[in-house]
Amino acid sequence: MRRRQILDATFRSIVANGLAKTTLATVAGEAGLSQGVAVFYFKSKGGLLAEALRDQYQKYEDRWQSKLSKSAQAPAGRLRAIIEADFAPDICNSETLSVWFAFWGEQKFTPQYAEVTEEFIARRTQAIREICAELVPEDPTHAVQAAEWIDSFTDGCWQKLHLFPKDYSREHALETTFGLLRTLFPDEAAAF
């Protein structure tokens, strides 16, 4: 319970203060706990922030895995489920996007963040690649390229949502992503 309280407070501190100005003290203040409690659970600011990033990714992965497990068995339905999870309100909102981009901006300088990102992104990337391979089994090159285009496109949508929230909406991002999928997989256009 305390651990969860501290991770939630870390998220709020990053949203309010940015990653650089989030400290054990700001997190403790957000959590209403002593700084010593945060140190007890996470040992250092670096450990706390890496675990906060892992927590964000776990929430994201839980969301897309849950949508995937509840989706139709057809590959197009599974791909649609992953994309819908990408733009779900609890995953893709201004606060969450600010936290994602804060961490991604620091990955070059903090290898621990890059390691966490690689671990989680590898599973999502693999899931999309496998689905794309099922959608176009006769063209493995197209399947690999399509998976990369989908990843890049959804990342770009998240960036637009983060940078231009007044001009770009989740609904628009979702619809344009489905447009991409209709273009990449015209035989499955009805599913998107």
N, C-alpha and C positions, 0 to 999 in steps of 0.2 A: 504494500500500500504506500509506504514512504517513497520507495523507488519510483512508482508511478507518479506520485505527487511531484517529485523532483523533475522527472522527465517532462511532465506537462508544464511545469514552471519554466523549464529551460526553453521550451517552444515559445511560451509567452514572452520570455525575456529576449529571445532572438527577434521576434516580431517587433517588440517595443524598442530595442536598443541596437539591433544589428548583431552580427556574429562577433565582431571585434570588441564591442563594448559589453558583451555578455560575460559576466564573471561569476565566480562562485557566490559572491555577495549578492549580485542582482538576482540570481536564481533562488538563493535562500530567501531573499526578500519577497519574491513572487510566490514562493511556496509557503511563506509564513513559518519558516524553520530556521534553525541556526546554521551557519556556514559549515560547522563541524559535521552536521548530518549529511550534507552533500559530499563532503570529503570522505566520510565513512563509507558511503555507497559507491563513489566513483573515483576516489583517490586524487584526482586532479581535474583542472578545467578541461584539459585535452581529453581525458577519459570520459568526462561527462558529455562533452560535445560530440565525440565519436559515437557514444551510446545514444545520444539524442538523434543523430543522423540514422543510425541503425533502427531506431524506433520508428522514425518517419518511413523508412523503406519497408519495415515490417507491416505497418498499417497499409501502405500502398499494395504490397504483395498480397496481404490477406484479402484486400478488396478485389484485386483482379483474379486471384485464385478462386474466391467465392463466386464471383460472376461467371467464371469459366466452368466451375463445377455445376452450376445451375443452368447453364446454357444448353441449347440443342447439341446433339452429338455431331451434326454436320460441321465441317471445318469453317464454313462461312459464318455460321452462328457462333462458333467459339471465338473467331477473330472479332466479330462484332462485340461480343461480351468484353473482351479485353479493352477494346477502344472505348466502350461505354464506361468502363471502370476508370480509364485515364481521365475522363472528364466529369466524373461524379463530383457533386458539390462538396463532399467531405474530403476529397483528395485534391481537387483542383479549385482552389479559392485564393483570394488575394493573400491571406496570411500564410497559407501553406506554400504557395508559390514563392513568397518572399524568403521563407526558410530554405526551400530547395535551392534557389539561386544563390543565397548567401553561402551555402555549403559548396555548391558547384564552383563558385568563384574562388574558393580557397583550396580546391583539390590539388592544384599544381604545387602549392606551398605546404600542404599537409597531407602527406602520403596516406596517413591513416584514413582520411575521408575518401580518398580514391579507392582504397582497398574495400571499404564498406560498399561504395557505389558499384564497383566491379562485381562484387559477390551477388548483389541483388539484381543488377541489370542483366547479368549473364543468364539468369533463370527466365526473365521475361523475354529477352532476345531469343533464347532457345525455343520457348513456347511459340513465339510468332514465326520463327523459321520453320518449325515443324508443321504448323498450320498452313503456311504458304506452300510448303512442299506437297501437302495433301491437296491443295487447291489446284496446283499445276504440276502434277507428277511427271508430265511429259517434258517439262522444261525446268530442270533444277537450277539453271543459271538465273532464270526469271524469278524463281522462288526466293533465292538468296538476295537478289537485288530488291525485290518487292519488300522483303522483310526490313532491309536497311532503309528503304524509302519511307516505310511506315514509321519506323523509329525516328528518323530525322524529321518527318513531317509533324508527328505529335510533339516532339521536342520543340519544334518551331512554333507550334500553336501555343504551347505553354509559355514560351518566351513572349509572344505577342500578348497573351493574356496578362502576363506580369508587367510588361512595359506600357501597354496601351489598354488598361482595363475599361476605360470609358468608350473606346472605339471598337472593342473586340469582346465577344461574349463566349461563354462555354458552349452555348447552343450553336453558335456559328462555327466554332472550332470543331465540334462534333460533326456537323453537317458537311463541312469541307473535307474532313477526314473520310467520311463515308463516300464523298465524291471521288476522292483519291482511290479508295478501294473499288469503286465501280469501274474506274478507269483501268486499274491494275488487273481486275478479275471480272471482265465483262460477262462471262458466263454465269457469274454469281451475283450480278448487279441487283437482282431483286432482294437479296438478303441484306443489302446495305442501303 
